[in-house]
């Protein structure tokens, strides 16, 4: 019997939707589901949600739950990581301390100050999960949804023998949205994207063999796009290709936007948007508990997440294509760094996941990605080598800080971040360093 373990199952909304995707497949209705979280209340709620979801789909999975991962991992075929180390409290620090220096962000979970701090918090946990898998389920796939995606996949791939695949829904929903703008059915759009997670580009976009880019450019030039997509539209106008991630993400991946107050309103950039999203998620958790206690129905929504599609395809011997985050082995993207985690098309079948090489990215698109990979590389090195000084160096590569803070200020800000987040960090990251 197939066993799927969800680590970080206390993110109950995501857990419920994942289970809904799994149990909607007839072939997966009798799977074993393992649930793990370190928060007893959230784990208990996740187990209740899992049982309610199974009943909703008239499915009969075997459900296990434990605060101890080593109780849950044995026999797993797939382990799904959704852990957010430090939760909302750590995320708040990622925003508040840079704000004291006049630096504001929108999401802060991929690169920049927030991405580095998340990486230093999360990579040790990711490695612990992968190392436990080496002991208890060495042949299982580790499917990662946690950010910073590239750093976590990179670290686990480099330091352990576990097969790791990073999954993100941004490409799927970007193509879905663009199809709606252009008035063409999503199911018949052919596309190819490539880059790194959250910073990839639509290289090909066609419908019935016809290039859709001229129509998309016409829409952009006419301003006929959603109000929340102005940053991406500006990047498209200037660099010739449409990004695959939201405008609020892209506003903090270069020095062109957040450092210029006049652009915040004109391009409709939602500062601190992720904090508001976190608050909504906290509210949803409390509402889910209330509904369960009251015996009310829960909302079930198909999410089209890749994890269910991948697992179903592998088990049934079918074939599907997804977008995955993997190491750039064999130079899947020739003009990105050889050691990097890239986001490329992947073929999935009964034999596993097979990343597909793509042509070199347009030079201008690759050039925007290169420095972000360097920052990811420094963060991964910092954790694997337990080198605190590299945390500061990684933060200093944040494009939003370029020309806005001195190196003294950046080092001071990083000191404050490490001190404020000490309870979520490994001991080496908070130990005093020699005077500079």
SERO-134033 format. One line per 10 residues: their letters; for each residue x, y, z of C-alpha. Coordinates in Angstrom, 1 decimal. Example, Ala and Ser with C-alpha at 12.3 -4.5 7.8 and 13.67 -1.06 7.14 Angstrom:
as) 12.3,-4.5,7.8 | 13.7,-1.1,7.1
//
This chain:
xxxxxxxxxx) 0.0,0.0,0.0 | 1.4,3.4,-1.0 | 2.3,5.6,1.9 | 2.4,9.4,1.7 | 3.8,11.4,4.6 | 3.1,15.1,5.0 | 5.7,16.9,7.2 | 4.3,20.2,8.4 | 0.7,18.9,8.2 | -0.4,21.6,10.7
xxxxxxxxxx) -0.8,23.9,7.7 | -4.2,22.4,7.6 | -5.7,24.3,4.7 | -2.9,23.1,2.4 | -3.0,19.6,3.9 | -6.8,19.4,3.3 | -6.4,20.5,-0.3 | -3.6,18.1,-0.9 | -5.6,15.2,0.5 | -8.5,16.2,-1.6
xxxxxxxxxx) -6.4,16.0,-4.7 | -5.0,12.6,-3.7 | -8.4,11.0,-2.7 | -10.1,12.3,-5.8 | -8.2,9.6,-7.7 | -9.9,6.2,-7.4 | -6.5,4.5,-7.3 | -5.4,6.5,-4.2 | -8.5,6.1,-2.0 | -6.8,3.4,0.1
xxxxxxxxxx) -3.4,5.0,0.6 | -1.7,5.3,4.0 | -1.4,8.9,5.0 | 1.2,9.9,7.6 | 0.8,13.3,9.3 | 3.6,15.0,11.2 | 3.8,18.4,12.9 | 5.6,19.7,16.1 | 2.5,21.6,17.2 | 0.1,19.2,19.1
xxxxxxxxxx) -3.0,21.4,18.4 | -2.3,21.8,14.7 | -1.4,18.1,14.3 | -4.7,17.0,16.0 | -6.6,19.4,13.8 | -4.8,18.1,10.7 | -5.8,14.5,11.6 | -9.4,15.6,12.1 | -9.4,17.3,8.7 | -7.8,14.2,7.1
xxxxxxxxxx) -10.6,12.0,8.4 | -13.3,14.5,7.4 | -11.8,14.7,3.9 | -11.6,10.9,3.6 | -15.3,10.6,4.5 | -16.2,13.4,2.1 | -14.6,11.4,-0.8 | -15.9,8.1,0.4 | -12.3,7.0,0.7 | -10.7,4.7,3.2
xxxxxxxxxx) -7.1,5.7,3.7 | -5.1,4.5,6.8 | -4.3,7.7,8.7 | -1.4,8.0,11.1 | -0.3,11.1,13.0 | 2.7,11.7,15.3 | 4.7,14.5,16.8 | 7.8,12.3,16.1 | 8.8,12.1,12.5 | 10.7,8.8,13.1
xxxxxxxxxx) 7.3,7.2,14.0 | 5.8,8.3,10.7 | 8.6,8.0,8.1 | 9.2,4.2,8.0 | 7.7,2.7,4.9 | 7.0,6.0,3.2 | 7.0,6.2,-0.6 | 6.6,9.9,-0.8 | 7.4,12.6,1.8 | 5.9,16.1,1.3
xxxxxxxxxx) 7.6,19.0,3.0 | 5.4,22.0,3.9 | 7.2,23.2,7.0 | 7.5,26.9,7.7 | 10.2,27.2,10.4 | 9.3,30.0,12.8 | 5.9,30.5,11.2 | 4.3,34.0,11.3 | 6.5,35.2,14.2 | 9.8,34.7,12.3
xxxxxxxxxx) 8.3,36.1,9.1 | 7.3,39.3,11.0 | 10.9,39.7,12.1 | 12.1,39.3,8.5 | 10.0,42.4,7.7 | 10.2,44.5,10.8 | 14.0,44.7,11.2 | 14.8,45.8,7.6 | 11.9,48.3,8.0 | 13.9,50.1,10.7
xxxxxxxxxx) 16.5,50.7,8.0 | 13.9,52.0,5.6 | 13.7,48.8,3.6 | 10.3,47.3,2.8 | 9.4,44.0,1.1 | 6.4,42.4,-0.3 | 6.9,38.6,0.2 | 10.5,38.1,1.4 | 10.6,34.3,1.1 | 12.8,33.5,-1.9
xxxxxxxxxx) 15.9,35.8,-2.1 | 16.9,39.0,-0.4 | 17.1,39.4,3.4 | 13.9,37.3,4.0 | 15.0,34.6,1.6 | 18.4,34.3,3.3 | 17.0,34.2,6.8 | 14.4,31.7,5.8 | 17.1,29.6,4.3 | 19.3,29.7,7.4
xxxxxxxxxx) 16.2,28.7,9.5 | 14.9,26.1,7.1 | 17.8,24.3,5.5 | 18.8,22.5,8.8 | 15.3,21.2,9.1 | 15.2,20.1,5.5 | 18.5,18.3,6.0 | 17.2,16.6,9.1 | 14.2,15.3,7.2 | 16.3,14.0,4.3
xxxxxxxxxx) 18.8,12.4,6.7 | 16.0,10.6,8.6 | 14.6,9.5,5.2 | 18.0,8.0,4.4 | 17.5,5.9,7.5 | 13.8,5.1,7.5 | 12.7,5.3,3.8 | 15.8,5.7,1.6 | 13.9,5.0,-1.7 | 11.2,7.6,-1.1
xxxxxxxxxx) 10.8,10.8,-3.0 | 11.1,14.1,-1.1 | 8.6,16.6,-2.7 | 9.3,20.0,-1.3 | 6.8,22.9,-1.3 | 8.6,25.0,1.3 | 10.3,28.3,0.5 | 13.0,29.3,-0.2 | 12.5,26.5,-2.7 | 15.8,26.6,-4.6
xxxxxxxxxx) 18.0,26.7,-1.5 | 16.2,23.8,0.2 | 16.3,21.5,-2.9 | 19.9,22.6,-3.5 | 21.1,21.8,0.1 | 19.3,18.4,0.3 | 20.5,17.3,-3.1 | 24.1,18.2,-2.3 | 24.2,16.9,1.3 | 22.1,13.7,1.1
xxxxxxxxxx) 21.3,10.8,-1.2 | 17.5,11.4,-1.2 | 15.7,12.1,-4.5 | 14.4,15.6,-4.1 | 11.9,17.5,-6.3 | 10.7,21.0,-5.7 | 7.1,21.8,-6.6 | 5.5,25.3,-7.1 | 2.2,26.3,-8.6 | 3.3,29.7,-9.9
xxxxxxxxxx) 3.8,28.6,-13.6 | 0.5,26.7,-13.7 | -1.5,29.7,-12.4 | 0.4,32.3,-14.5 | -0.4,30.4,-17.7 | -4.0,29.9,-16.5 | -4.3,33.7,-15.9 | -2.8,34.7,-19.2 | -5.0,32.3,-21.0 | -8.0,34.1,-19.5
xxxxxxxxxx) -6.7,37.5,-20.5 | -6.2,36.4,-24.0 | -9.5,34.5,-24.3 | -8.0,31.1,-25.2 | -8.7,27.8,-23.4 | -6.0,27.0,-20.9 | -6.1,23.3,-21.8 | -5.0,24.0,-25.3 | -2.2,26.4,-24.6 | 1.3,25.1,-25.3
xxxxxxxxxx) 4.1,26.7,-23.3 | 7.6,26.3,-22.1 | 9.1,28.1,-19.1 | 12.6,28.0,-17.6 | 14.7,29.8,-15.0 | 14.8,29.3,-11.2 | 11.9,29.1,-8.8 | 9.8,32.3,-8.8 | 12.2,33.9,-11.3 | 11.5,32.0,-14.5
xxxxxxxxxx) 10.4,33.2,-17.9 | 7.8,32.1,-20.5 | 10.0,31.2,-23.4 | 7.2,29.8,-25.7 | 3.5,30.5,-25.6 | 1.3,29.1,-28.4 | -2.3,28.2,-29.2 | -3.0,25.9,-32.1 | 0.6,26.5,-33.3 | 0.2,30.3,-33.3
xxxxxxxxxx) 2.5,32.4,-31.2 | 0.5,34.2,-28.5 | 3.2,36.7,-27.6 | 2.1,39.4,-30.1 | -1.4,39.3,-28.7 | 0.0,39.4,-25.1 | 2.2,42.4,-26.1 | -0.8,44.2,-27.6 | -2.7,43.7,-24.3 | 0.2,45.0,-22.2
xxxxxxxxxx) 0.8,48.0,-24.4 | -2.9,48.9,-24.2 | -2.8,48.6,-20.4 | -5.4,45.8,-20.7 | -4.0,43.8,-17.8 | -5.1,43.3,-14.2 | -4.1,46.0,-11.7 | -1.9,43.7,-9.7 | 0.2,42.7,-12.7 | 2.0,45.9,-13.5
xxxxxxxxxx) 5.5,44.9,-12.4 | 5.5,41.8,-14.6 | 4.1,43.8,-17.5 | 6.9,46.4,-17.1 | 9.5,43.6,-17.1 | 7.9,42.1,-20.2 | 8.0,45.5,-22.0 | 11.7,46.0,-21.1 | 13.1,42.5,-21.4 | 10.9,40.9,-24.0
xxxxxxxxxx) 9.6,37.8,-22.1 | 6.9,37.4,-19.5 | 7.9,36.3,-15.9 | 6.1,33.3,-14.4 | 5.7,34.6,-10.9 | 3.5,37.4,-9.5 | 4.3,41.1,-9.6 | 4.6,41.3,-5.8 | 7.4,38.7,-5.9 | 9.2,40.2,-8.9
xxxxxxxxxx) 9.2,43.7,-7.3 | 11.9,42.5,-4.8 | 14.1,40.5,-7.2 | 15.9,43.5,-8.7 | 16.8,47.0,-7.7 | 14.4,48.6,-10.1 | 11.2,48.9,-8.0 | 11.1,48.9,-4.2 | 13.9,51.5,-3.9 | 11.8,54.0,-5.8
xxxxxxxxxx) 8.8,55.3,-3.8 | 7.1,56.8,-6.9 | 6.7,53.3,-8.4 | 5.0,51.8,-5.4 | 1.7,53.5,-6.3 | 2.1,53.6,-10.0 | 2.8,49.9,-10.3 | 0.5,48.9,-7.5 | 3.1,47.2,-5.4 | 1.6,45.7,-2.2
xxxxxxxxxx) 4.2,46.2,0.5 | 4.0,43.6,3.3 | 1.5,41.6,1.3 | 2.8,38.3,2.7 | 2.2,39.3,6.3 | -1.5,39.9,5.4 | -1.6,36.5,3.7 | -0.2,34.9,6.9 | -2.9,36.6,9.0 | -5.6,35.2,6.7
xxxxxxxxxx) -4.1,31.7,7.0 | -4.1,32.0,10.8 | -7.8,33.0,10.6 | -8.6,30.1,8.3 | -7.0,27.6,10.8 | -9.2,28.9,13.6 | -12.3,28.8,11.4 | -11.5,25.2,10.4 | -11.3,24.2,14.1 | -14.6,25.9,14.7
xxxxxxxxxx) -16.3,24.2,11.8 | -15.0,20.8,12.9 | -16.2,21.4,16.5 | -19.6,22.5,15.2 | -20.0,19.6,12.7 | -20.1,22.0,9.7 | -19.0,21.2,6.2 | -15.5,22.2,5.2 | -14.7,23.8,1.9 | -13.1,21.4,-0.6
xxxxxxxxxx) -11.3,22.8,-3.6 | -9.3,21.1,-6.3 | -5.9,22.8,-6.2 | -4.2,21.2,-9.2 | -1.1,20.8,-7.1 | 1.6,18.7,-8.8 | 2.2,16.3,-5.9 | -1.1,14.4,-6.5 | -0.5,14.3,-10.3 | 3.0,13.1,-9.9
xxxxxxxxxx) 2.2,10.3,-7.4 | -0.8,9.1,-9.4 | 1.2,9.0,-12.6 | 4.1,7.1,-11.0 | 1.8,4.5,-9.5 | -0.4,4.0,-12.5 | 2.4,4.0,-15.1 | 0.9,6.9,-17.1 | 2.8,10.0,-18.4 | 2.4,13.6,-17.6
xxxxxxxxxx) 4.5,16.8,-17.8 | 5.0,19.2,-15.0 | 7.4,22.0,-14.0 | 9.9,21.0,-11.3 | 12.8,22.4,-9.4 | 16.0,20.2,-9.7 | 19.7,20.6,-9.7 | 21.2,21.9,-13.0 | 23.0,18.6,-13.7 | 24.1,18.3,-17.3
xxxxxxxxxx) 23.3,22.0,-17.7 | 19.6,21.6,-18.1 | 19.7,25.4,-18.7 | 23.1,25.9,-20.4 | 23.6,29.6,-19.5 | 22.8,29.3,-15.8 | 25.4,28.3,-13.3 | 26.3,24.6,-13.4 | 25.8,24.3,-9.7 | 22.3,25.8,-9.1
xxxxxxxxxx) 18.7,24.7,-8.7 | 16.7,25.4,-11.8 | 13.0,25.2,-12.7 | 12.5,23.3,-15.9 | 9.9,21.1,-17.6 | 9.9,17.5,-16.3 | 8.4,14.3,-17.8 | 6.8,12.1,-15.2 | 6.1,8.4,-15.8 | 6.2,5.1,-14.0
xxxxxxxxxx) 10.0,5.2,-13.8 | 10.1,8.6,-12.0 | 10.8,12.2,-12.8 | 12.9,13.1,-15.8 | 14.0,16.8,-16.1 | 14.1,18.1,-19.7 | 17.0,20.2,-21.0 | 16.0,23.5,-22.6 | 17.7,26.0,-24.9 | 19.8,28.7,-23.3
xxxxxxxxxx) 17.7,31.5,-21.8 | 17.7,34.8,-23.6 | 20.8,36.6,-22.4 | 18.9,39.4,-20.7 | 16.7,36.9,-18.8 | 19.7,34.8,-17.7 | 21.5,38.0,-16.6 | 18.7,38.9,-14.2 | 18.9,35.5,-12.6 | 22.7,35.1,-12.2
xxxxxxxxxx) 23.2,37.3,-9.1 | 20.2,35.7,-7.4 | 21.7,32.2,-7.8 | 25.0,33.6,-6.3 | 23.0,34.7,-3.2 | 21.4,31.3,-3.0 | 24.8,29.6,-3.3 | 26.2,31.7,-0.4 | 23.3,30.9,1.8 | 23.5,27.1,1.1
xxxxxxxxxx) 27.3,27.2,1.7 | 26.7,29.1,5.0 | 24.6,26.4,6.4 | 26.5,23.4,5.0 | 29.8,24.8,6.2 | 28.3,26.4,9.3 | 29.9,29.6,8.3 | 28.2,32.6,9.9 | 30.1,35.2,8.0 | 28.6,33.9,4.7
xxxxxxxxxx) 25.2,34.8,6.0 | 26.2,38.5,6.1 | 27.7,38.2,2.6 | 24.6,36.6,1.3 | 22.4,39.4,2.7 | 24.8,42.0,1.2 | 23.9,40.6,-2.3 | 20.2,41.5,-1.8 | 19.4,43.7,-4.9 | 16.9,45.7,-2.9
xxxxxxxxxx) 19.7,46.9,-0.6 | 21.9,48.0,-3.6 | 22.9,51.6,-3.2 | 20.5,52.1,-0.2 | 22.5,50.8,2.8 | 26.2,50.8,3.5 | 28.1,47.6,4.3 | 28.3,48.6,7.9 | 24.5,49.0,8.0 | 23.9,45.7,6.3
xxxxxxxxxx) 26.2,43.9,8.8 | 24.5,45.7,11.7 | 21.0,44.8,10.4 | 22.0,41.1,9.9 | 23.3,41.1,13.5 | 19.9,42.3,14.7 | 18.1,39.6,12.6 | 20.3,36.8,13.9 | 19.8,37.9,17.5 | 16.0,38.3,17.1
xxxxxxxxxx) 15.6,34.9,15.4 | 18.0,33.0,17.6 | 15.4,30.6,18.8 | 14.7,29.3,15.3 | 18.4,29.2,14.2 | 21.2,26.6,14.7 | 23.6,27.5,17.4 | 26.5,28.2,15.0 | 24.5,31.0,13.4 | 24.1,32.9,16.6
xxxxxx) 27.5,32.3,18.1 | 29.7,35.5,18.3 | 32.1,36.0,15.4 | 35.6,37.5,15.5 | 35.8,41.3,15.4 | 35.8,42.6,11.9
//
